[in-house]
Every structure is written in structure tokens, then in C-alpha cells.
């Protein structure tokens, strides 16, 4: 199943492409955006002051670089927390299985034996 990007991830993708300067076409293809979405998001990041344009060349501003740095820190922490959360949920499931009544386990085995007979 495809993972869809949110607004934040699209803005970050645009900024990453434009770090060393890029034209619209390059940003559109590398950030994987339709022309309509490219126009929308380029206008937004320009208004936010994250990107500037000069003779069809788009470059990330200092404010945009600071945003990317903050995003990278956030993304790193978020990934660690997500992995830890999955481990904790696995432990919870294991504990819940240990709390199941013994007779329900025995009755399942009995039902399986009866089916085989």
C-alpha cells in the first residue's frame, strides 16, 4: 500500500531539492509533484520565507535551512519513538497472552484433538 505524504513532508521534499538551487521542473520531478501541486506549494514556501527565486532558480533561504534542521531533528526523534512504541506494544501482547486463563488454552487443544478424531 502506498504511503501518502502530508503537507509537512511535501514542503521538506521541495526544500531538499532546492538546497543547492533548482528550477521548477527539477523540483517537480525530484519531489514527485504534479504541476498544480508544485505551483501551490512553491507559493506557500515562498510566502513562508523558506525559499527565494531569482531568474527561474529557486534556492532555500537561511530560514528554510533552519526549518530543515529542525525537521531533521524531529524526524530522528519521531522514528526512535515509533520503533520503541512497536516494541512496547509487542511486550503488551505477550503479557496479555500470559494472562489468558489456562482452561481456554486447554479447551483449544481439546477441540483440536476432537476434530482430528
C-alpha positions, -999 to +999 in steps of 0.1 A: +000+000+000+013+034-009+023+058+018+009+093+012+028+124+022+014+151+042+019+189+038+050+188+060+067+161+041+060+178+007+075+211+020+106+192+032+110+174-001+108+207-020+133+223+003+157+194+000+156+196-038+162+234-038+191+233-013+217+240-039+193+258-063+169+242-087+144+251-114+107+243-112+110+213-135+137+196-113+117+203-081+086+189-097+102+156-108+125+150-078+098+160-052+073+139-072+046+165-076+021+174-102+025+208-118-006+220-099+007+209-065+042+223-073+027+257-080+006+256-048+035+246-026+061+268-042+039+298-035+034+287+001+071+281+008+079+315-008+054+332+014+068+315+045+103+328+035+117+293+032+127+297-005+135+325-028+135+327-066+158+346-090+156+341-128+136+308-125+161+294-100+147+285-066+170+285-036+165+277+001+169+308+024+185+307+058+151+305+074+144+274+052+177+258+062+168+263+099+134+247+093+151+217+076+175+213+105+146+214+130+126+189+108+156+165+107+159+166+145+121+160+148+122+132+122+150+114+140+133+115+174+099+105+159+115+074+142+130+063+175+098+068+194+078+049+167+102+019+170+100+020+208+062+021+207+061-010+185+084-029+209+062-018+239+030-030+221+047-064+213+055-067+250+020-059+260+006-086+237+030-111+252+019-102+287-018-104+277-012-139+264+003-149+297-028-136+314-052-159+294-069-185+316-053-219+314-085-237+306-091-216+275-057-229+262-066-265+273-101-262+257-085-252+224-062-282+224-092-304+233-112-290+204-083-297+180-080-333+192-117-339+187-115-325+152-087-349+143-106-379+157 
